[in-house]
Amino acid sequence: MNPVEILLLRHLAAGHGRHTALVDHERALTYAELTQAARDHAGALAAAGVRRGCRALVVGDDTADTVVAVLGLWWYGCVPVVLSPMLTDEEIAFVARDCGAEYAEVPLPEERRDGLREALRPLPVREPGATRAADAGPPAPFGSEALVQYTSGSTGRPRGVRHGVAGLRAVLDGFGGVLALTPDDTVLSTAKLSFGYGFGNSVLFPLAAGARSVLLAGPVDPYSAITAVHRHRPTVLCAVPRLYAALLDAVARGTVLDPSSLRLAVAAGEHLPSDLSARAAAALGVPVLNGLGATEVLHIVLATTPHAPLPDSTGHPVPGVTATVRDDDGRPLPAGAHGRLHIRSASAALGYIDRPDDSARTFADGGVYTGDIAYRTEDGDFRHLCRADDLLNLGGFKVAPAEIEAALRATEGIAEVVVVGGRDEAGLEQAVVHAVPADGVAPESARRALARAIRENLPPHKRPSRVEILAALPTTSTGKLARYRLRVPQEQR
């Protein structure tokens, strides 16, 4: 089975070719037009002598050209490796070498394309806008691998994750069933195509359902997101929690938001605090579905029920997923016990590219360890505590940073607060607070307010040893918090 059969051809067979599939800042494409564009693109690959089955980079913003490149590669039987143009030339060149790419699609402005061509030399780089020069024929059959996604690098060096067609079908049946999209839906995702969460939101789920996908090029801030909501009238909004927080802040400052077209909002990519979820639901007038996923399982595998959200819950397994919490030896733990989140699903990846040790640790015990520390309640829903590499050991007490952050988040004069591990002069682990003051609040005032909140709201063994005030928190190219960068001493960043 080729992905284009699921995402395109069956809609044409059902007579829905005139329905709009994609909208970006320049144009709209119907399903018939998108199908023809993908086929033409595959024909250009054939004319260029590209080897079927090879891995090919797609370095592009969220535009119709980028989606056409992915679908054209699939049609021809190649494996797309979608990357963000926000990465540096050196980072993109690293991925090209790491995955063994044989070809690159770069639907970007000429000046950036020229720089990348030099960085990727001798890899062939295709010019955008090439016309069809050969008949691509019917979609090519696929082997075991159909898509490679690179982890966001929020914990350091990115790794290539190999997905198969069976995994694509599994997420459509899993979280796709929770979304329950129809051809009448319009999906707007602020998460980018190069991010597994964004790729599912903008390509897999809407195209599989025959719905309409809105693509936002360039960096997305709350104002561009609000403009897109008013212009395109989406029924489903997908974003990371950080964007929802910024959107609420913009509304509080007087920006008008009309969310009346929405029926659902989705949050994933990082932990969604319960107070933010409640405020977002009130402002948008729709449920906010909280989800947890990982690149290694392609998309969301735990999700809250849209119309019955539980405070602080990460939700229940989506259809086709079995979730357990396990100890360091891989044994399932009872309800209430903290441990490693383990997912068994057909959406599990085939492994990492050339990382046998990492693959053995992650893809183990019949499933995937997502790298999250969580616990299961007696009612069967899951609660996320932190990433496994974020768990703090403070004087023998295991403390999740989220526990400290929850006690400090409501501190007056503080816009954002994050806790990571550091070392004191003796080399012992300590909790370090990194905070961004609210507008107009002086750094020293913010520091004093946090010191007071630490004394009043936290027991001694959970109290951070240091407070650092920052102008902004570091993020990855996908907009996720880059905690690993905060672990580096400030003077070395």
N, C-alpha and C positions, 0 to 999 in steps of 0.2 A: 504494500500500500504506500503510495506517495502522498505526502501531506497536502499537496495541491488538490488532490481528489476530495479530501475532507473539507478544505477551506474554500475551494472555488468551484470545482466542476459539478459537484452535486447540486449547487444552487442554480447553475445554468440548466441542468437537467430538469430541475423543478420549475423552470420558467421564471426565475427571479433575477435574470441578468440585468434588468434595468434598475434594480435596487441599489442605492448608494452604498459602497463598501468603505471607502476611505475619503477623508477630507483633511487637507493640510492647509498651510498658509497661502498656497498658490492655486490649488485645483482640487476638484472632486472626481473620483473614479467610481463608476458603477462596477458591479461584479463582472459584467461582460467585458468592460474596458480593462479591469485589473487582470482578468484571465488572459486577454490578448497581450497585454503588456508583459506579463510573466512569460508567455510563450515566445514572444519576440525576443525577450532577454535571453531565454535559453537558446534561441537560434543564433544570437550573437556569440554566445559562449561556444557553440559548436563551430561557428565560422572561425573563431579565434584559436581553435585547436585545444581548448581546455580539456583536461583529462576528466572524464566522468568519475565520480566517486571521490575526487580530491577535496581537501579542506580549502576553503576560500575565505579570506577576511572580507567583512563588510564594515567599513568605517564610515558611518553616516549619522546625521541627526535624525530626529523623528519626522520624516517626510515620506511622501508616497514613493519617491525614488528609492529610498532605503528599503521599504517593504517590497517593492517590485524586484529589487536585487535579490532579496532573500527568497522570494517565491520563484524567481527565474532560476536561481541556483538549485532549489529543490526540484523544479521541473526537469532540469538537466541531470539530476542525480548527484549533485555536489552537496557538501556539508558546510553550511554557513557558520562563520564565527563572527558574531556581531559585536562591534566595539564602539565605545563612545568617542566622538571627536574631541572631547575634553581631555582625553589622555594625551600625554606628550608623544612626540615622534619616537622617542627612545622606548617608551612603554609599549607603543604599538609594535615597534620592531621586535621587542622581546617576545610578545605574544606570537608574532609571525614565526619566529624561530622555534618557540616552545611547542607550537601545535603543528609545525611542519607544513604551513600553508603553501600552496603552489600558485596562488592567484589572489588578487585583491580588487575589490570593488570600492571605489572611493567617491560616492556622490556628494562632493563637497566643493566649495568655491575653489577657483583655479589656484590661488596663491597657497592654500593649505594643501591641495592635491600635489602641487609641485614639490613642496617640502617633504611630503610623505613618500613620493616616488623616489626621492633621493635616499630617504631613511630605509626604505624597503628594498632597495636595489640588491640583487637582480630580480626580485619578484615582479612579474608582470602586473601592471596597474591599469585597469580599464578606465577609459575616459567615459564620463556620463554622457548620455544622449546618443550612444552608438545605435545605429539602425539595425533591424533584423537583416541578416545576410545569409541565413540558411534555415531550412525547415527543421524545427526542433523535434518534430514527431510527438508521439504521446508521452506523458510523464514517465520518467525512468523509474524502474523498481529500485527500492532501497535495500541495503544490507543492514547490518546491526546498528550503525551510527548514522544519525540524521541531523544533529545539531550539536555545536559546542558552545558552551557559555562559560565565561571566566568569572570566578568569584570576585566580589567587589573590592577585595583588598582591605576590608575594614579591620582585619586582624594581621595584615602584613602582605606578603607576597601572594599575588593572585594565582589560582590554579585552574587549568582547563578541565571542565566537567563535560563528559560525553553522554549525550542523550540519544535514545532510539525512538523510532516511530511509535513503538508500543507505549513509551512514556508520554508522548504527546497525546495519544488517545486516552491514556489513563487520567491526565489532568482535566481533559474535557469532560470525562464522565464523573470525575471527583469534584473539584471545586467548581467546575463548569455547571454541575448540577445544582450547586448551592446558589450560584448567580442566577440561573434560570433565565438567561437572555433569550429574547425573541427577535425576529426581524424588525420589530417596532422600537427596539432599544437603540440608544446612542451612547457609546462609552467614551468618556474623556479620562485619560490617564496622565497624571503629571510625572509619574515614574517613567523613565526612559526605556527605549527598546533594547539598549545594551544591558539592562538590568533584568534578570529573570522575571521579576514581578511585573515590570513594564511590558516585556515581550508578550507575556500571557494576556495582560489587560488589553493591549493594543492590536495584537495579531491573532493569537490562538482563539480566545473566547469569542470576540465579536465576529470574526470571519467564520468560525465554525457554526455560529448561530444565524448567519445571514444578517447580522446587525450592522450598524454604522459605527466606524471608529474614527475619532478625532485625534489628529497628531499635532503636537505642539513642538515646534522647532525652537532651539535656543534654550538658555536657562529659564526655568519656570519659577516665578516668584508669585506671591499671593495676588498681585494686581493683574498679571497676565492670566493667571488661573481664573480670576473673577471675570475678566473680559471674555475669556473663552466660554465660560458658563453662560454669560448673557448672549453671546453670539451664536453658539451652537446648540444650546438648550439640551444638554445631556440628561439622560435618565439615570445613568450610573457614573459616579465620580470615584476614581481610584487615586490615592495619594499616600505618601508616607506621613506618619504622625507629625513630623516637623513642619510639613507644609500646612497641615490643618491648624497647628498652633499659630503659624504666621498669618494664615487667612483670618483667624479669629481676632488677632491683634489688629489687622488692617480694618476689619469691620468695627472694632472698638474705637478706632481713630476716626471713624466717620465715613469710610468707604461703603458704598451701597452694594449689597449682594442680594440678588433675586434667585433663590434656589428652587423656585416652584416647579421646575421641570423634573427635579430629581425624584427618584423612588428609592434610591439606595446609595450609601457611601461606603467605601471599602478602605481600610487602613492596614498596612503591612509594611515590612521592611525593617522595622525596629519596634521596640515595646511601646504600646499605646497606654499611657496612664489613664486610670478610670475617670479622673476629673476632666481631663482633656476630651475623652470620649463623650462624656455627658454634655459638656459645653458645645462640642461640635454637633451633636445630635440636636440640641436645642436650637442652634443657629441655623442649621440646614433644614430642620423640620423633617428629617428622615432618619431611620436607624443607621448607625455606624457599625459595620461589620468589622470586627477585629480578627485578623488572620496571622498565622505564623507559617512560614515556609522556609525554604533554603534552596540555593542553586542546585544542590545535590538531589533534591526531590522535585525540581523544576518549578514548582509554584506553591501556593498555600495548601497545607495539609491539615492544619487545625484551624477551625473557624467558629466564631460565635454564631448563634442563631439570630438572623437579622431582626426579628420582631420580638425577641425575648432575651436581650443582652444581660449578662451578669457582670456586676462591677468587678474589675481586675481579672476577669476570665480571659484566657486565650482560646477557649472554646473546646469543641469536641472534634474528633477525627471526621474529615469529610468522607463521603462514600468511597469505598474501596481502600481505605487507610486503616491500619491498626497501629495504635500508639501505645507505648509503654514507657515507664520510667525505670531505669536500670542502674545497678551499682557499678563500680569500677571493674568487676569481673563479668559483667553482662547478665547478672541475675535480675529478673523483674522484682521491683520493690512494691510494697503495699501502698494503699492510699495514704497521703500525708507525708510520705518519705521523700526527701529531696534526692534527685539523682540525674542521670543523663537521659535526655529525651531520645527515644529510639523509634523510628518510623519504618513500618513495613508497607510497601505500596508498589504497584506496577509502574509508578512514575519515578522510582529510584533510578538514578543514573547508572551508566555502565562502568563508571569509575573515573579516575583522574587520568590526564595525559602524562605518562612518564613519571608518575609519583607512586611507585608500588608500595612504599611504606605508608604513605598517607592514605592510599586506597584501602590497605589492609585494616587500618585503624577506623576509618570512617564507614566503609561498607562491610559491616561485620554482623554476626549473629542473625543472619537472615534478613537484614534491612540496612538502615542508614542511621548513624548517630549524627544528629544535626549540629552538635556543638553547643546545645542549650542545656542549662540546668533548670529543671522544672519539677513539679509534683502534681499528682492527680488527687482531686478531692473525693470524698465519699460519694458525691453525686455523679462522678464520672467525667467532669470537665477538668481541663488542665490549666495550671497557673505557671506562667513563665517567671523565673527569678533573674537569670542573667545568662550571658554567654559563659561557657565552661572556663575559658581562659580569663574571664573577668572576676571569677569567684575569689574573694579575699580570705586570707588566713590571718586573723588578727589575734595574736596571743593564744592560738589554739582554737579560737571560735571561727567557724566558717560563716562568712557574712556576704550576702549578695549586695552589690552596689545599689540595686533598686530599693532595698530597704532603707538605706541612708538617704537616697535621693528623694524618696517619698516623704521623709520627715522634713526635708529642707526645701522642697519645691514651692511651698506656699509662702516662703519668706518674703516679706514686703521689700520691694526694691530689687528683686532678682528676676531676670527674664528667663534664664536657663541655668540648670545646674546638673553637673555630671560628676560621678565619683569613680576614680580608678585607683589601682594599686600603685604604690611607690615604695621607696626604701628610705629608712632613716640613716643617720650617720653610722650606726652599728650594722647596717645591712639588713635590718628586720623589716618585714612588710608593714606598711601603714596605708591607711585610706587617705586619699588626697582629693579635696573638693576643687573642681574647676567651675567657675561661675561667670556668667555674663550679666552685668547690671542692666536694669531697665533703663530706658532712655531718660537722661537727665539726672541719674543717680551717680554720684561720685564713687570711684572705686573703693575708697576707704570707708565710706558709709555702707557700701554693700558688704565689705569684709566684716565690719562690726555687727551688722544685722545677722550675717551667717554665723558668726561666733556665738552670738546670743541664742540663735535657734539650735545650734549644736548642743549647747549646755542644757537647754530647756527640753529638747525633744528626743534626745538619744541617750541610751544607757552608756556607761563609761566604755564598755568593750567595743561599742560601735562608733565611737566618736572619732572623726577624722583628725589627723595630726597636723594637717596643713591646708590652707585655703589659698588658691590662686585665682586672681581676677583677670579675665581675658576679654578682649574686644569682641571676639567671635569664637565659636567652637570649630575645630577642623572637621571637614567632611570628605568623603570619597567622591569620585566622579558620579556616583549614583545618588548622592545626597544623604547617604547614611553617615552617622557619626563615626569618625575614625578614632576610636578609643586608643588604638595602639600608638597614635602620634602623641596623645596626652601622657603616655607613660615615659616618653623621652623628656628629660629635664628641660625646663622652659628655655634656658640659655642655649640649648643645643638644637632647638627646633629651627 
